[in-house]
């Protein structure tokens, strides 16, 4: 096979293989952000948290995304970006499960805030690893080709979170008659999803 033909074949294989992980990776990147920044605010409002506490404490949840450049060198220096992605997706699943378990408790506000705070840090770190991995794993031509795919699946995750999960919470509120139970259960599907996604990416992401 001619060298140029071999290069073209390898590029084609790389492009097709990217479809197996780019959409799912960027869908995963958006879900924790939506959960921390948007869903948490709606949940606390429904659970009767005062506007003053809501404004003060939830505003701090966005902070990890603001300061994430401070620890991005650690992600660059230690282990691989592939390792960080898989590990942080498992951690995100555990964080979402923790929120689900602590919403019905008497100290739900303090416990869920701690879980959301840890989830925010893990999500911001996952963003660093995912974006870096994207640049390393794909040829520059494919990076440009998949920009639209990245954006589409990121927005789909936003719709699934802010639309689907919030709608599910409203439905469960009516069917169960309990606000706490309803908002607890909506964190179960994304927690399970992240456990599956982490296992999937462990096998699918290029080494």
C-alpha positions, 0 to 999 in steps of 0.5 A: 500500500502506498504511504499516502493511501495508508495515511488516508486509511488510518485517518478514516479509521480514526474519524469513524472511531471518534464517533464511539467516544466524542458524543458520549464524552461531551454528553458526560461533560455537561450533565454534572454542570447542569446538576450543580448549577441549574437543578440544585437551585430548582431543587432547593427552591422546591424544598423550601430553602430561603432566597437568601441562603439559596443565593449565597450558597449556590453562587459558590457552587460555580466557583470550581469552574472559575478557578479550574486553571489553578489545578490544570497543571496537575491533570497535565502532569500526573497520570494520563487524561484517559485515567482522569476521565474514567476515574472522575466519571466514576466519582461523578456517579458516586457524587450524584448517588450521594445527593440522591441519598441525602435529599430525604434526610433532616440535614439535606441542605448541608449534606447535599451542598457538600456533595454538589461542591465535590461534584463541581470540583470533579466536573471542572477537573473532568472538563480539563481532562476531556478537552485535553484528551480531545486534542491529543486523540484526534488529528487536527482535521478531525478536531475541526470536524467534530466541533459541531458534534461536541457542541450538539451533545453538550446541548443535548445533555443540557436539555436532558438535565434542565428539561427531562430531569426537572420534568421527571421531578415534577411528575414524581412530586405529583405521583408520590406526594413527596417533594423530597422523594421526587427530587431524590429519585431524579439523581438516580438515573444520572448516577447509574448513567455515569457508572455505565459511562465510566465503564464504557469509556474505560474500554472505548477511549483510545490509549 
